[in-house]
Amino acid sequence: MSVELSALEAALVPPRAHGAPIVSGIVRAEPEDFVVEEDLGFAPSGAGQHVLLKVRKRNANTQWVARELARHAGCRPADVGYAGLKDRRAIAVQWFSVPRPVTAALSWHDAGGAEFAVLEAHPHTRKLPRGALAANQFTVRVGAGEGDGAHLAALLAPRLDEITRRGVPNYFGPQRFGRGAANLARVAQDPDALHPAERGFVISAARSVIFNAVLAARVADGTWEQLQVGDLANLEGRGSVFAVEAEDADLQARSRQLQIHPTGPLWGRGAPPTRSAVLEIESRVGARFAAESLLCSAAGMRQELRSLRLAVQDLSCVAETRGVVLRFRLGRGGFATAVLRELIATDPLPEGG
């Protein structure tokens, strides 16, 4: 079964793997309802020419915080490092790096304000690069009517067990495409006419929508969580990949245990490195999204890979009087929206939300 999605559908409403959401609720009525905390997976070195800063931000843009830290440190915004962008309408605890200031007496605790606060500062050897984290821990409050929390938790319990056992499709979330998918709408523009930062967002959106469309096709035919001959598989939590050359019962068993996953293409020059029916799907989607594919190739991007499946760790649900609190941990690059959309239908935010 093939699924022919438009760019907007692939970005915002790709097919679900576990069926329709069981409950509905309100997410992010307040920034405190969505909390994400980075786990770098390593400790600050304790010495070096940079400073690692643990920052708590509220209702603030990651790039804006980086500029504020640069201003406080007296360095260029480009010298500030961070592992990844975090949602604006949220509480996010994330790490930044800045070059070690010449003024030794500089107080980092004075750097913040209403939007963010520096919680910790540690000497470190180098700038924090993009993607340099192990996982993100999420705490999400889903609002419901008075007294509905226990009922919602009971309804969600079987789906939580299924997601823990099988994972979820590793879709890029709608924030990847800009508000109202505005970044996708700019794919047809001359990329040289865009500001470099805007150009990067547009190229990222183009790669992401092709990946989502490939994953949607694999969800539709039931192979998003099953290794196929011709797939390139990757090990959970690691970047290493290997080709699936033949049917292998041991590989399938490891796949069911979420130890290895099939991958999909992050588009670039040339053909995807997969084979057989897998390559046919990816090539067909790449041809349908011709403008997005051409943009990625023209930008000099390499063909890269991303897991089709996202393992959800430590997933739990606690009932409250007015809703439930979901907690879970995702490896780097995973979107909380990929988990939430398999659980709940999100009600519109209150006016002004």
N, C-alpha and C positions, 0 to 999 in steps of 0.2 A: 504494500500500500504506500503510495507516494503522497506527500503533502506539499502543495504548491502555495507557499506563503508569500505575501507581499513583504516589502522591507519593513513596513510599519508593524505588520502582524508578527514577523520574526523578532522584532525588537521588543514589542510590548506585550503580546499575547500569544506566545508559542504554546503548543499543547502540553498539558500536564501528563505526568507518568502514572500518578496514583489515583486518578479519578478527580471528580469535582470536589472542591473544598467542602469540608464537613460542616463548618460553622462560619459565621460572619462576625466581624468585629471592627473596632476602630484602632488603628495603629498610629502612633506619633501624634496623639492629641496634644502632647507636650514633648519637648526634646527629651525630657527625662524618661519617656516611655520607650526609648530606643538607645541602648547603651552598648558601645563596642569598645573593647580593650585589646590592644595589640600585645602579642607575645613574640618578642624578637627571637627567642630561641637561643640567645647568647647573652652574656653579661658584659657590661662596659669594661674595657680593658684596664681602666684606672690610671692610664698615662697616655700622653700623645698630644697632638696639635689640634685636636677637635674636642668638642664637648657634646655629649649625648644628653638631651633634655627630654624628660618625661613630662608631657603636657596634657592637661585636661581642658578640652574645649567644649563650649556649649553654643549651639546655634551659630557656629562659625565655620567658614570655609578653610580647608587645610592650607590652600595657597596664600590666603590672606594672613593666617597665623604665621606662615613661613616668612612673609614680608615684614611682619611686625618683629619677629625675632631677629631678622637681618638688621632692621633699623636699630634695635637695642644693642646688637653686637657690633654695629659699625661695619658690616660686611655687605657684599652684594646679595640680593635675593637668590641668585643662581648658586651661591656658595652654601646655601642651606639645604640639607638633605632630609628626606623623609621616605619611609618605606612605601607608602601608598596614600591615595586620597581617601578621606573618610567623609561619610554623609554630613551634610551641613545641619539638617534638622535632627540633631541627636546630641547625646553626650558621648564624646570620643576621648579615650585616653590613648595617645599615640606618641611615638618617639620622633624627635627631630635631632639633627646634628648641625652645629655651627662651627666655623673655625674658632680656635681658642682666642679670645680677645686679648689685646695687648694690655689692657687695664685689668690687672689681677683682682682689683677690688670690686669689679662689676658684680652687682647682685642680680641673679636670675629671678629671684622671687619678686623683684620689682618690674619684671618685663611684661606681666600680664595685665588684666583688667577684668571688666565684666564678662568678656567673651572667652577668655582663657586664663589659665594659671600654670606656671611651671612648678611641678611637684618635686622633681629631682633633677640634679645636674651632676654629670660624671665625666672626668677626662676620658678621651677615647682616641684610638689611633688613626681613624680615617672617617671620611664623610660617609653617612648612611646612604647606601644606594637603594634605588627602587626595588621592591620585591624582597628586601632583606628582612623577612620575618617568618616565623614558623606557623603562626595561626592567629586567628581573631576569636575572641570570646564575646558572645552576644547575649544580652538580656533584653527581651522585648515584652512589653506589657500590651496585651490585647484587651481593649475595653469592651464591656458588654453591659447589659441592663443590670439593675440592682438584683442581687441574689442569683445571678446567672453563672457565676464563676465555677462552682462545683459541677454544674450541668455541662458547661463547656469542656471542662477537664475530662469528664467521663466520656464525652463524645469523641474527644481528640485521642484518647489513649490508644485505640487500635491503630490509628494512622501513625502515631508516634513510634509504635513498635515496628511498623512496616518500614518507615523511613530509616530508623536505626539499623534495620537489617539489610535494606537494599540501597540506601542513599537516595539522592534526587538528581535529576538532570542538571548539569553544571552550566546552566544558561548565564550569560551576562545579564545583569540586571538593567532595568530601564534607565537608571541614572547614567549608564555608560553612553547613552544616546542623546543626552541633554534633555532639557525641559521640552516636553511635547515632541521628542525625537528630532529636535532642531538640528543636531549635528548631522543626521542622515539627510536632511533636506538640503544640506550644503555640499553633498558629494559631487553634484554636477557642476559646481562652481570651479573656476580656475584656481587650483591650489596655490599657485604663486601669488595670487591676489589676497590670500588670507594671511593674517598675522601668524608667525611661527607657532605660537601656543594654540591658536584656533585650528591651524592646519593639523597639528598633532591630535587634537580631539576628533576631528573629522575622519582622519585615517583610522584612528582607534575604533570609531563607531562603524566604519566600513568593514574592518576585519571582524568585529564582534557580531555584526548582523549576518555575515556569511556563516560564521561558526554556529550561531543560533539556528539558522535555517538548516544546516546539516544535522545538527542535533535534533531538531524538530522532526526531520525525516526518519532518524533512527528511533525516536520515541514512537512515531506512528507505526513503524514496522516491528517494534518490540526488541530492537537490538542495541538500544542505548546502554544497556548494562551487560551485554553478552559479547564476548570476543568472537569476531568473524575472521575467517581466513582472508588475509589481505590487510587486516588491521595493523596499526602500530599501537602496542600496549605500553602503558607506563605504570611504574610501581607507585603505590600510595605514598604520598608525602615526599616523593623524590622526582627528579627531572629525568632520570634514565628511562629509555624506551627500547623496545625490541619488537621485531616483526613476528606476527603470528603466521607461520608458514603452513600449518596444517591443523586439523582438528586435534585437540589435546585435552583429555579428561582432567588431567592435573591442573592445567591452566584454567579450565572452566571452574574447577572447584575453588581455586585461589581467587578467581573473579567473584564467585558467589560470597566469599569471605571478605570482600572489599580490599583485598591485598593488591590487586592489579585492575586496571580499567582500560577500556578502549579509549582512543583519542579522536579528536576532530581537528580540522585545519584552522590555523591562524594564517590567513592568506598572504601570499607573497609571490615573488617571481617564479615562473615555471609551474610544473604540475605538482600536485600533492604527492608525497612519497608512498602512499598506500597502493594497494593492488586490488584486482578482481572487482567484485561487486561494490566494495567499499569505495574504491577509486571512481567507479561509475557514479555513485551517489554524489560524491564530492565534486566531481567534474561537472555534473549536471547542475548542481546548485551554483557553482562558480560561474557557469555560463549564464544562468538566469540573473545573477547579480553582476552583470557585466561591468557596469559603471563602478561598482564598489571594488571588484577584482582588479580592474585596470588602475584605479587609484592606488591600491596597495602595491601593485607591481611597479608602477611609475615612481612611487616613493622609495623604491629600492628595498622594500621589506623582503625578508627571507620567508620561505615556507616554514612555519613552526607548528607546534602541537599543543593542545590543551586537552585535559581529560574530559570525556563526555559525562562522567559521573562524579558527583561530589559526595564524599563520605561525611556524614553528620555525626559528630562525636558528642558524648555527654548530653544528649537531648533529654530535657525534662520539662515538666509542666506543673506549676503550682497554682491552685485555685485561690483567688482573692474574692472579696465581696462583690466587686464590680467587674470581674474579668479573670484573666489568667496571666501568669508570667511564664514565658518560654525562655529557656536557657539552652545554648548549644555552642559548640566550638567548630570552626571551619578552618581548613588549611588555607594558606595564602591564595589569593585570587578568587576565593569562593564568595558568592553574594548571598547575604541573608535573605534577600527577596526570593532566591531560588528555593529556599526551604519554606518560607512563609506562604508562598503561593500554592504549595501542595497541601497546606493545612487550612487556610482561612480565606474567605472572600473578604476583601478589605472594604469596609464602608467608607464613604467620603469623609474627609476631615470636617470638623465643625467650621462654620464660616470664619475665614481669616486664618485657618490652619494650613 
